[in-house]
Amino acid sequence: MSTTPLILKNPRGWFAAGAEVEKALGVLSDGAFKLFIYICLNARRDTGVLEMSQTSLARNLEKANGTIRRCLREIETAGICHAHYDRSPFGRGFVKIDPAYWPYRTAVEDATNDTAAEFVQEIRKLLNARACVRPSFSTADEILARQWHERGVSLERIERAILMGCARKYVSWRNNQSVAPIGSLKYFEPILEELAETPKVDPEYWGYLRSRIDRMERLWIEAHRRAGEPGNDTAPDQGDVAVSTPGIM
């Protein structure tokens, strides 16, 4: 097999035709697929949008205006593109390729990815602030955090779930029931769901819980220091703690 690198004869107008194009090929007629490819070749890479009148599309593809309208309806019905035109074929409008059929990351997706990354980082900080949580953040933890971001779970509710989970961990430890640190973000998932179903709690309760945790954390750190066993060296606890309402403390 040749190892000679492939070099484009004309890099201008080049388009990454991969799985997205193959998927469109399987659902579009020949005429609609040709229109789709034209849009792909000429759309802005950062948005997947082509601004052009239907008349210009028809002229460039050497098709009748009616044919272009029919093909646009077909690719819209297939969920591949979204056309925005008024009734006049001469009016300038635009066609936007659906992200599922666009091989490039758009500016909107980049902004979403940045927001998700910041969300994950904030959750890392919340976990790192607690002494009973093992200071690691696995790939599974990041996936779960991003799922919460996609679901619109607020950082406030996640922080409260972490506070409650850690408070229960310290109570369990003080009662000689568990000394292992929390080793997974998933540990807090049932508590997060519990909070979603719990009637609104007085905000003062969370201030009280923070002060209670601060006191217990000092005891936790001192106890492990005396024993010469840092809390994060113990086998992490990923099991369940009895789940109750916020009034547990």
RODO-2510 file (C-alpha; in nm, 4 decimals, decimal comma):
residues 249
     n   res          X          Y          Z
     1     m     0,0000     0,0000     0,0000
     2     s     0,1327     0,3435    -0,0929
     3     t     0,2263     0,5769     0,1935
     4     t     0,2467     0,8838    -0,0274
     5     p     0,0428     1,1630     0,1369
     6     l    -0,2688     1,2697    -0,0501
     7     i    -0,2536     1,6260    -0,1785
     8     l    -0,5581     1,8160    -0,2953
     9     k    -0,5238     1,9515    -0,6480
    10     n    -0,7503     2,2405    -0,5568
    11     p    -0,7987     2,2982    -0,1822
    12     r    -1,0467     2,5792    -0,2438
    13     g    -1,4070     2,4717    -0,2068
    14     w    -1,3051     2,1412    -0,0492
    15     f    -1,5701     1,9719     0,1682
    16     a    -1,5405     1,6860     0,4216
    17     a    -1,7788     1,4301     0,2722
    18     g    -1,7978     1,1523     0,5292
    19     a    -2,0642     0,9644     0,7229
    20     e    -2,2988     1,2641     0,7181
    21     v    -2,3057     1,2758     0,3384
    22     e    -2,3395     0,8982     0,3155
    23     k    -2,6418     0,9157     0,5440
    24     a    -2,8047     1,1801     0,3214
    25     l    -2,7300     0,9707     0,0113
    26     g    -2,9426     0,6910     0,1517
    27     v    -3,2578     0,9008     0,1945
    28     l    -3,2579     1,1611    -0,0857
    29     s    -3,3511     1,1378    -0,4507
    30     d    -3,0799     1,2158    -0,7063
    31     g    -3,1983     1,5736    -0,7603
    32     a    -3,2311     1,6518    -0,3892
    33     f    -2,8937     1,4934    -0,3151
    34     k    -2,7286     1,7065    -0,5844
    35     l    -2,8815     2,0166    -0,4264
    36     f    -2,7635     1,9028    -0,0833
    37     i    -2,4051     1,8600    -0,2093
    38     y    -2,4133     2,2051    -0,3692
    39     i    -2,5272     2,3552    -0,0391
    40     c    -2,2518     2,1675     0,1460
    41     l    -1,9821     2,2924    -0,0910
    42     n    -2,0926     2,6538    -0,0590
    43     a    -2,2225     2,6861     0,2981
    44     r    -2,0199     2,8651     0,5645
    45     r    -1,8103     2,6121     0,7533
    46     d    -1,8673     2,7756     1,0914
    47     t    -2,2483     2,7811     1,0641
    48     g    -2,3554     2,5320     0,7963
    49     v    -2,5625     2,8104     0,6365
    50     l    -2,5862     2,9097     0,2695
    51     e    -2,7447     3,2470     0,1931
    52     m    -2,8790     3,2487    -0,1622
    53     s    -3,2074     3,3010    -0,3448
    54     q    -3,3943     3,0062    -0,4933
    55     t    -3,3493     3,1628    -0,8365
    56     s    -2,9709     3,1657    -0,7928
    57     l    -2,9765     2,8023    -0,6788
    58     a    -3,1792     2,7111    -0,9864
    59     r    -2,9446     2,9007    -1,2196
    60     n    -2,6276     2,7543    -1,0676
    61     l    -2,7612     2,3994    -1,0789
    62     e    -2,9276     2,4506    -1,4175
    63     k    -3,2665     2,3485    -1,2810
    64     a    -3,6136     2,5030    -1,2918
    65     n    -3,7307     2,7062    -0,9914
    66     g    -4,0075     2,4521    -0,9317
    67     t    -3,7518     2,1700    -0,9198
    68     i    -3,5444     2,3574    -0,6612
    69     r    -3,8523     2,4203    -0,4468
    70     r    -3,9470     2,0530    -0,4643
    71     c    -3,5941     1,9419    -0,3721
    72     l    -3,5807     2,1886    -0,0833
    73     r    -3,9081     2,0462     0,0489
    74     e    -3,7633     1,6953     0,0222
    75     i    -3,4463     1,7700     0,2158
    76     e    -3,6509     1,9585     0,4778
    77     t    -3,8928     1,6678     0,5154
    78     a    -3,5941     1,4356     0,5641
    79     g    -3,4685     1,6638     0,8441
    80     i    -3,1405     1,7273     0,6608
    81     c    -3,1723     2,1014     0,5968
    82     h    -3,3983     2,3844     0,7039
    83     a    -3,4891     2,6398     0,4363
    84     h    -3,6020     2,9933     0,5160
    85     y    -3,7501     3,1713     0,2134
    86     d    -4,0445     3,3973     0,1446
    87     r    -4,2853     3,3270    -0,1388
    88     s    -4,0827     3,5082    -0,4030
    89     p    -3,8202     3,2862    -0,5716
    90     f    -3,6126     3,6025    -0,6234
    91     g    -3,6066     3,6907    -0,2536
    92     r    -3,2810     3,6182    -0,0770
    93     g    -3,3130     3,3541     0,1945
    94     f    -3,0959     3,0856     0,3399
    95     v    -3,0627     2,7122     0,3936
    96     k    -2,9148     2,5719     0,7140
    97     i    -2,7823     2,2171     0,7267
    98     d    -2,8890     2,0230     1,0346
    99     p    -2,5948     1,9504     1,2721
   100     a    -2,6516     1,5754     1,2277
   101     y    -2,5594     1,6159     0,8595
   102     w    -2,2853     1,8766     0,8969
   103     p    -1,9318     1,7380     0,9534
   104     y    -1,7877     2,0595     1,0965
   105     r    -1,8237     2,1914     1,4477
   106     t    -2,0192     2,5143     1,4340
   107     a    -1,9638     2,8271     1,6397
   108     v    -2,2812     2,7460     1,8373
   109     e    -2,1505     2,3977     1,9162
   110     d    -1,8167     2,5432     2,0246
   111     a    -1,9957     2,7803     2,2607
   112     t    -2,2023     2,4904     2,3982
   113     n    -1,8891     2,2806     2,4458
   114     d    -1,7198     2,5688     2,6291
   115     t    -2,0199     2,6064     2,8585
   116     a    -2,0258     2,2326     2,9302
   117     a    -1,6524     2,2342     3,0073
   118     e    -1,6997     2,5205     3,2547
   119     f    -1,9918     2,3321     3,4120
   120     v    -1,7768     2,0210     3,4583
   121     q    -1,4947     2,2285     3,6067
   122     e    -1,7312     2,3821     3,8627
   123     i    -1,8427     2,0353     3,9696
   124     r    -1,4770     1,9352     4,0082
   125     k    -1,4269     2,2317     4,2408
   126     l    -1,7317     2,1384     4,4482
   127     l    -1,6010     1,7837     4,4928
   128     n    -1,2443     1,8915     4,5659
   129     a    -1,3704     2,1185     4,8432
   130     r    -1,4958     1,8197     5,0446
   131     a    -1,2515     1,6137     5,2536
   132     c    -1,4553     1,2926     5,2330
   133     v    -1,4429     1,2837     4,8513
   134     r    -1,1490     1,1107     4,6874
   135     p    -0,9634     1,3758     4,4799
   136     s    -1,0065     1,2152     4,1389
   137     f    -1,2451     1,2753     3,8516
   138     s    -1,2882     0,9793     3,6163
   139     t    -1,4115     0,9710     3,2590
   140     a    -1,7393     0,8268     3,3899
   141     d    -1,7693     1,1247     3,6247
   142     e    -1,7203     1,3702     3,3378
   143     i    -1,9775     1,1908     3,1213
   144     l    -2,2313     1,2057     3,4039
   145     a    -2,1567     1,5754     3,4666
   146     r    -2,2101     1,6540     3,0978
   147     q    -2,5382     1,4611     3,1019
   148     w    -2,6549     1,6783     3,3914
   149     h    -2,5543     1,9857     3,1904
   150     e    -2,7568     1,8666     2,8908
   151     r    -3,0575     1,8035     3,1176
   152     g    -3,0323     2,1570     3,2543
   153     v    -2,9557     2,0536     3,6132
   154     s    -2,8427     2,3643     3,8006
   155     l    -2,5071     2,3895     3,9763
   156     e    -2,6966     2,5024     4,2854
   157     r    -2,8880     2,1734     4,3029
   158     i    -2,5680     1,9752     4,2412
   159     e    -2,3905     2,1658     4,5184
   160     r    -2,6771     2,0895     4,7565
   161     a    -2,6699     1,7215     4,6616
   162     i    -2,2962     1,7135     4,7339
   163     l    -2,3490     1,8908     5,0671
   164     m    -2,6184     1,6476     5,1702
   165     g    -2,4257     1,3406     5,0523
   166     c    -2,1137     1,4490     5,2389
   167     a    -2,3135     1,5311     5,5516
   168     r    -2,4565     1,1805     5,5479
   169     k    -2,1114     1,0358     5,4943
   170     y    -1,9784     1,2190     5,8003
   171     v    -2,2764     1,1112     6,0111
   172     s    -2,2182     0,7518     5,9018
   173     w    -1,8482     0,7831     5,9887
   174     r    -1,9222     0,9325     6,3319
   175     n    -2,1536     0,6395     6,3981
   176     n    -1,8691     0,3982     6,3064
   177     q    -2,0592     0,2717     6,0033
   178     s    -1,8336     0,3831     5,7165
   179     v    -1,4860     0,5345     5,6906
   180     a    -1,4258     0,5009     5,3154
   181     p    -1,4228     0,8255     5,1153
   182     i    -1,6729     0,8868     4,8379
   183     g    -1,5161     0,7729     4,5115
   184     s    -1,7624     0,8632     4,2367
   185     l    -1,9893     1,1463     4,1260
   186     k    -2,2562     0,8802     4,0777
   187     y    -2,2766     0,8528     4,4579
   188     f    -2,4693     1,1819     4,4555
   189     e    -2,7110     1,0921     4,1745
   190     p    -2,9940     0,9493     4,3911
   191     i    -2,9643     1,2482     4,6240
   192     l    -2,9879     1,4822     4,3246
   193     e    -3,3098     1,3099     4,2194
   194     e    -3,4397     1,3273     4,5765
   195     l    -3,3882     1,7024     4,5843
   196     a    -3,5788     1,7394     4,2575
   197     e    -3,8805     1,5785     4,4251
   198     t    -3,8463     1,7599     4,7598
   199     p    -4,0586     2,0690     4,8325
   200     k    -3,8654     2,3943     4,8522
   201     v    -3,6382     2,4012     5,1568
   202     d    -3,5642     2,7102     5,3640
   203     p    -3,2355     2,8602     5,2303
   204     e    -3,1135     2,8939     5,5897
   205     y    -3,1037     2,5155     5,6113
   206     w    -2,8208     2,4990     5,3568
   207     g    -2,6178     2,7540     5,5530
   208     y    -2,6660     2,5437     5,8642
   209     l    -2,5644     2,2303     5,6747
   210     r    -2,2442     2,3953     5,5483
   211     s    -2,1426     2,4965     5,8999
   212     r    -2,2179     2,1462     6,0277
   213     i    -2,0072     1,9922     5,7499
   214     d    -1,7167     2,2297     5,8143
   215     r    -1,7094     2,1119     6,1744
   216     m    -1,7269     1,7438     6,0794
   217     e    -1,4597     1,7820     5,8108
   218     r    -1,2120     1,9159     6,0630
   219     l    -1,2737     1,6077     6,2769
   220     w    -1,2414     1,3783     5,9712
   221     i    -0,9102     1,5324     5,8643
   222     e    -0,7680     1,5234     6,2175
   223     a    -0,8744     1,1619     6,2733
   224     h    -0,7100     1,0435     5,9508
   225     r    -0,3987     1,2484     6,0231
   226     r    -0,3615     1,0840     6,3650
   227     a    -0,4133     0,7415     6,2140
   228     g    -0,1608     0,8165     5,9404
   229     e    -0,4200     0,7197     5,6821
   230     p    -0,5294     1,0008     5,4492
   231     g    -0,8982     0,9698     5,3784
   232     n    -0,8376     0,9275     5,0063
   233     d    -0,6159     0,6219     5,0608
   234     t    -0,9069     0,4149     5,1883
   235     a    -1,1056     0,2087     4,9402
   236     p    -1,3600     0,4562     4,8013
   237     d    -1,7243     0,4152     4,8902
   238     q    -1,9515     0,4153     4,5868
   239     g    -2,2487     0,2577     4,7582
   240     d    -2,5701     0,3996     4,8928
   241     v    -2,6368     0,5944     5,2065
   242     a    -2,9890     0,5964     5,3493
   243     v    -3,1742     0,8658     5,1575
   244     s    -3,4059     1,0968     5,3475
   245     t    -3,5357     1,4511     5,3318
   246     p    -3,3142     1,7568     5,3919
   247     g    -3,4115     1,7626     5,7567
   248     i    -3,1839     1,4709     5,8433
   249     m    -2,9232     1,6647     6,0343
***
